[in-house]
């Protein structure tokens, strides 16, 4: 019943805001390939106890979608949050004073199919008074995992009124800690069609690429594309600190 209500509310929102900036916040046409809905996607827990409750909240929030379920499993990431094929790995670490709060990465095969993903949150900032709050932790964790599901932002202006979604940039995340009805409706749109194959399964991990992101990278925007061996594309979404 909860998922049905979320779907109805989400579709109502889509109809109400068609033609506005919120009409589509899909990240390209990227999605996890699967042969049925709802599908279950594993989320590897590589975070410490400080982050555990925020990861749990994010998993619970996105599982309210009618088309997918997230389930937490023991993380298997090593080093710089190495990905695992067929799932999302979530990691925290003091990655340095490089200007970013969080990073989401997806590896694409077949042009648009997400085959593995990672979320990283940067404790260098979250250990400071400014960002060490439940609101900032929920916002960034929720947003980065949302990117790993195939969502982009609903809005990228830090200074305007909040939209009530974690997929909205903001200087004050109090009301932007969770997905909203439009996010759930967008996931329905992304995952309406079914695929003949599935990337939600165990398989050899795809080639990774450890790439540093710093304040110097910021001038090039928030999304970065790397073409890897074997026709694999690595996309990175960087959540920069507000300027």
Beta strands, then each sheet from edge to edge (+ up, - down):
strand 1: 31-32
strand 2: 39-46
strand 3: 68-74
strand 4: 87-93
strand 5: 100-109
strand 6: 113-122
strand 7: 223-228
strand 8: 232-240
sheet 1: 1+ 6+ 4+ 2+ 3+
sheet 2: 1+ 6+ 5- 8+ 7-
end
